[in-house]
Amino acid sequence: MADPKGFLNHGREVAKSRPVNERLKDWNEVYVPGSLLPIISKQASRCMDCGIPFCHNGCPLGNLIPEWNDYAYREDWQNASERLHATNNFPEFTGRLCPAPCESACVLGINQPAVTIKNVEVSIIDKAWDSGDVAPQAPERLSGKTVAVIGSGPAGLAAAQQLTRAGHTVAVYERADRIGGLLRYGIPEFKMEKRHINRRIEQMRAEGTKFRTGIEIGRDMPGSALRKRYDAIVIAAGATTARDLPVPGRELKGVYQAMEYLPLANKVQEGDFVAPPITAEGKHVVVIGGGDTGADCVGTAHRQGAASVTQLEIMPRPNDERNPVAQPWPTFPMLYKVTSAHEEGGERVYSVSTTHFEGDEDGNVQWLHLIEVEFVDGKLTQKPGTERKIPAQLVTLAMGFTGTDRENGLVEQLGLELDERGNVARDADFQTNVPGVFVAGDAGRGQSLIVWAIAEGRSAARGVDRFLTGASDLPAPIRPTDRALMV
């Protein structure tokens, strides 16, 4: 185990961020390159010999956190990488993007700042890449079975890599022009540079996975044709149906879904545009929705030179500290979070609801009208006399997603059943009502986190492997009904 007195000798220290005035001038990741390694051994030493590592249960992947903390403390990076990859195909993704439910479940976190698990994780994998310890793992033999994976987000990529390594011939179908799903076009460059995706794709290609871009199953190729061509199918198409805001003025120019706005900024970084077709430059920007997608819109608007940025949230401001009654340790608490985007400026307004938009004579949005709300007897109600309007020349709707895409016809073409929440239904092996068709990630789970997507992709791969061969040596971290300690 790591230093038994590490948590007594060292306080929590996290990755250093670049100055705001510097990082707003570019789209590079906000953290100072190489700033973690000098401190990471001490930080890993804070991991306690706690006997029952609740961080395992807090992590949907069941990451072997105490083991790779110990290796990191001893600066044995090769073994640390091996233990990290034992449960996680893409730790450089989760180390940058996951909200770290493992840290909420850390035993040290009962009465001290938790171990910086996420920072240790990303340090290990970045060191592994730099040292050449991340190599392709091609299968020793092929099974003769073929699998199609629909969607190239974290769930689809995890399922594809596991199945390829099991010896099956796997093709990943992606409707966008590049592989990565929301990792590619939903996550801004300043949160995760796309070079991290690119080198994983090259690793997977070297292992034998095939990629087919610009093909939307259901429109460009019917689901029935895919069933005839492949022995099994994994649907990992995400939950891409965005929640809308049906209020007067929604039709005005300048009101967009977040996923209409964010991908264009990423396409500029890919070299597709010199400037984005939708930009915040010089505009008063309002972001509706207080979650991570909303924060991504905030950071993007800052970099595009917005005149002002206001983020609205209908719920009350979360607490700064865990509520020991409502959200006791080791559950994942809903806390007030200041992301790198919020550090860069803008205003956050809680307990408000949009009533309507107001535009100019040319149909461009100019104002957003809102009203304060509160919970009365458990019901959200408006507070009379609190109406006001704020300038809004660009509005992004970041209010979450309600389910998988139903417009392309895939669900109907394959004859898939949906659950009560509108997601594709599946059994304990992640198989749908159609034999040989499986579902993983947000398409079956509903809108969730990257760590859940990878865990589901790995588990679905095991179900596919069992379906094709009768047995499987692939690990299965979770079942579809598992919730671990997350909300």
N, C-alpha and C positions, 0 to 999 in steps of 0.2 A: 504494500500500500504506500501511498505518498507520505510525505513527512507528517508524522502523527501530531506534531505541534504547528503545522503550517497555518491552520486557521487562527491560531493564537498569535503567530509571529507576523502575519501579513494581512493587510486589509484588502478589500476588493478594489481592483484597478482594471478598468476597461480600456478598449481600444481608443486611441487618440484620434480626434477628427481634425481635418484641415480647417483653417480659419474660414469663416463664412464668406468674407469678401473675396477669398481666393477661389473657393469651390464653386461659387455662383458664376464664375467666368468660364467654367468648363462643365463637361458631363462625366468626368471621371468619378470613381467611387469616393465617398466623402472621407474615408479613413486614411490616415497617414500611412503610406506603404512601408511595411517592415517594422511598424511601431510595436507590434505585439510580441515578437520573438524575445526581445530583451526581458520582458516581464512575465512571459507565459509559464515558465518553469515554476516561479514562485506562486503564480495564481493556481496552477494545477496542484501544487502542494497543499492548498487549502481544502482539497477534497478529504473528507473525514473517513476514518475506518468505522462507518456508522452501523455496520452489521446488516441492516436491511436498507439497501439503496433505493429509496423511493423515486429517485430520478429515473430509474428503469421504467416504472409504471407511469410516470409523468410523460415519458416519450413514447409516442405511438409506434416508433420503430424498435423500441426496446434496446436502444443503444447501450453498449457496454461501457458506460461513462466512467465508473471508478477505475476500470482497467486501463483505458487510454489516458486518463488523467495521470495515473501512476507512471506510464511510459513517458508522457510529456514532461513530468517532473524530473525524470531521469535523463531527459533529452534523447531517448531511444525512439527516434522519429519513425523508423521503419516498422517496428512492432506496433507503435501507436497507430500508424496508418492501416496496418493489417487488421487490428481490432476495430478500428473505425469503419472500414469497408465491410466487415463481417455482417453488419446489420443495415448499412446505408450505402446505396449505390452512388449518391451524389452529395457528399458532405459539404462540398464547396457551395452548393445551393442552399442547403439548410443552415449552414454556418453564417450565411449572409442574410437570409430571408425569414427564417423561422422565428416566431415570437418566444421561443425557448420555454415551453411548458416544463421542461426538465428542471429549470432553475426555480420555478415556482414550487416544485416538489422536493427541492434539495433540503436535506435534513438540517444543514447548517442554517438554512433560511428561516428556521423557526424563531431564532432570536438574534441572528446576525445577517449581514448581506450575503446572499447565496454565492456559491462558487460560479465563476465566469465560464460556465460550461460551453456556451456558444462561441466565445472567443478562443477557448482552447481547441475546440473542434475545427474552426476555420484555420487556425495556425498549423495544426497537424496536416491538414490536406494541402494547404498552400506549400508547406515544406516538402511534402511528398511529391508534388508536381515539380517543384524546383530541383529535387534530388533525383528525378527520374524513376521514382518508386511506383508510379501509377502506369502499369503496362496493360495492354490488351490481354484478355483471358479467353482465347478462342477454344471452342469445345474440342475434345479429343476425337469425337466421332459424331456424325450426323444421324438423326433419328429417322429421316425420311419424311417427317411430318412438317406441315407448313402452317404458319400462323400469321394473320393480319391484325395489326394494331391500328385502331382508328384514333388519331390524336397523338401529338408529340409533346405534350406537356409533361410534368414530372411523373404522373401516373403511367402514361403510355411509355415513356422512356425507361422507367424502372421495370415494367412488365416485359418490354422488348429485350432489355439487356439480360434479364434473368432467363428468359426463354431461349435466347440465342446461346447463352452459356450452357443451357441444358441440352443443346444439340439440335434444336428445331430451327427451321429456316423461317426467319421472321422478316416481314416487310411492314414498315410504319407509314401510314398514309396521313398526310397533313394538308389541310385545305389552304393554308397560307403559303407564301412563296419561300419561307425558310422554316427550318425545324426549331422547335422550342415552345410552341404554344404561348401561354401567357408569360412564361419565362422570357421569351424573346420580345414580344410586343406589348405586354402589359406591365412588366417591371421596368422602371426607368434605369438608364445606364448608371446613374449615380448611386443606385442601390446594389446593382450587380452588373459589372461589365460583361458584355456578351462573349468575350473571349473564353470565359469559363464554360459556356455552353458549347462553343465551337470545338474545344479540345476534347470534351466528352463525346461529341458526335464523331469525331475522328477516331477515338478509341472504339466506339461501338461499330463503326464501319470496319475497322481492322479485325474485330471479332466476328464479323459476318452479317450484322444487321443491315438490311436494305432500307433506304428512305425514298419515299415518293411524295414530292411536294406539289402543290397546286391542284390537288385532287380532293374534292369534297364528296365523301361517300354519301349517297342519297341523291345527289344532284348530278355530279359528273360521272359517277358509277353507281348503279343501283346496288342496294344491299344484297339482293338475291344473287347478283353476279359474283360478289365477294364470297358468299357462302359456297358457291360451286367451285371457286378457285382454291379455297383454303380449307384446311382440316379444322381450324378453330379461329374464332374472332375475339379480340378484346376491344371493347368500346371504352375508350378513355378520352372522350370528346369534351369533357368539362361541363360546367353549368353556365352556359353562355347567354342565357336569356336574362337580360338586365331588367331590374325593377324600374318601372317608369314613374313619372310624377304627373298624373292627369289633372292639372290645374289650368285655369285660363291663361293663355299666353305661351303654353308649352310649344306651340308651333312656330314661335318667333325664331328668326335666324340668330344664331349665337348660343342656343341652348342645345347641348350635346350630351350624349352618354359618355361616361369616362372612357369607355373602350372605343369610342370614336375619336377621342382626343389624344390619349396616351400613345397608341401605336404610331401615330404620325410623327411624334417627336423621336421615337426610336428609329423610325425609317430614315430620318435625317442623319442619325448616327451611323446607320448602315450605308449611307451614301446614296439613297434613293431620291432624296430631295435636297435642294440647297437650303430651302426654308419650308417649314411645315404649312400645309394648306390651312390648318386651324392653329392660330397662334394667340398667345396672351399678351404679346408685345404692346405696351402702352395702354392696356385695357384694365378696367376694374373687373376683377375675376371673383366669382362666387362659386365655391365648391359645396355641393349639398351631399352630406354624408361624412361622418367623423371617423371612419375606419381607415385601414391601410391604403385602400385604393384612393380615398380622398386625400390622404397625405401625399401619395404619389402625384396627384394633380397639383397639390400645393407646391411641391418642390419643382415640378416641371414649369409651372407658371412663373416662379421666381427666376428660373434660368432663362426664360423667354423675355424677361423684362416687363412683367406686369406692373401697372401703376399701383394696384393694391390687390391683396388677396384676402378673402374672408371665407372661412370654413364654417358651415352650419351643421348642427346636430340636433335632432329632435329630442334625444334623451338627455337627462341631467348630466352634469359634469361628474365623471367617476371620482372615487376617492383616491387620495394620494397613497394611502396605506391599506393593506388588506383588512377587510371586515371579518374579525375572527368568528362571528356568529353566522353571517350569511355566506361567507366564502372562506371557511377554515382551511388551514394548511392540512394536506398538501394539494388541495384543489387549485385549479387555474383561476386566479382572481381577475376581475375586470377593474383595472386601475387606470388612472390618468397617465397617459403616455406622451412624452415629448419626443417625437422622432427628429431625425436630422433635418427634415423639411420644416418642421415647426421651429427649430432653432434659427432658421434663416429668415423668419419674419412672418407677417400676416396676423390676422385676428381669428380667434376661435370663439364661436358663439354657441352656447348650449341652450336646450329647452326652448327651441323655436321651431315653427312650422311655416313653410312657404304657402301663401294663400293664392298668389297669382304673379304673373310677369307683366311688365309694361314695356311697350316698344315705341319706336319712333315711326314716322310716316312711311319709311321704307321697309318696315317689318323687321327691324333689328332690335333685339332686346336692349333695354336701357336701365330698367329698374326691376328690383325684386322686392315684392311686398311680403312681409312676414308678420307673425304674431307669436307672442310668448305662450308656452303651454306648460301644464303641470299635471301631476297625477292626483286625482281626487277619487278616493275609494277604489284605487287600483285602475282607474280609467283615465286616459290621457284627454285632457280638456283644454280649451283655449281660455286665455285670461283676457277678459274684456278690457278695452282701453290701452292695450299694449301694442297695437298695430303700428308699424313704421315701414319705411322703404329704404333700401340701400342701393347704391349704384351697382349696376351689373351689366357689363358689355360682353362678357363671356361667362356662361354658366355650365358647369359640368355636373352631371348626376352620377354620384358614386354611392348608391344606396343598396348595393348588393345584387345578387342574382337569384332567380327563382326556379331554375331548372335547366335541363339540357335542351338543346335546340330541337324544336318540333317542326320547324318550317322546311327542313331539307328532306323530310319524308323517310329518314332512316328508321325511326321507331316503327312506323307503319309497315315499311317494306320488309323488316325482319320479324314483324309480329310480336314486338316486345311488350310485356306488361309493365305498368308503372305502379309505384307504391302510392300511399296516401299523400305523400308530399310532392308527387309529380316527378320523382326520380325513377330511373330504370330499376326495377325490382330484381333481386338476386338472392341466391341461397347461401349456405355456409361456405361453399367453395367459390363464391362470387359468380356463379353461373346463373344466367337469366332463365326464363321459362322456355327458351329455345335451346335445345341441346347443342353444345359446342360454341355458344355465344356467351361471352363473359363480359362483365362490366367492372371498372375500377375507377377510383377517384371521384371527382365531383359529379360525374354523370350518374353515379349510383348513390353517392353519399349526400349530395347537395353541396353548396358552397362551403369550402373548408380551407384547411391550411396545407402548405406544401409538404409538411412532414407527414400528414395523413395521406396525401396523394401518393407519395413514394411508398409508404407502408402498404397501401391498398394495391398498388401496382405489383409489389413483390408477392403479396398474398394471392392475388388473382393469377399470377404466373404459376404458382404452385397448383392452383385448381386446374389450370389449363394443362399443365404437365401431367397431372393425374388422369385427366380426361383422355389425353392422347396415348399415354403409356400404361395406365393402370396403377402407377405408383409414382412417387416423387421424392427426391432428396432435397428439393428446394425448401428453404425456410418459409414459414408462414407466421409473420409477426402478429397478425390480428385476424379477427373475424368481422364480418360486416356489421354485427351488432355491438362490437366493442366501442366503448366511449372513453376508456382509460380515465384520466383525471381531468379531461378537457370538457369545456362547454361547447 
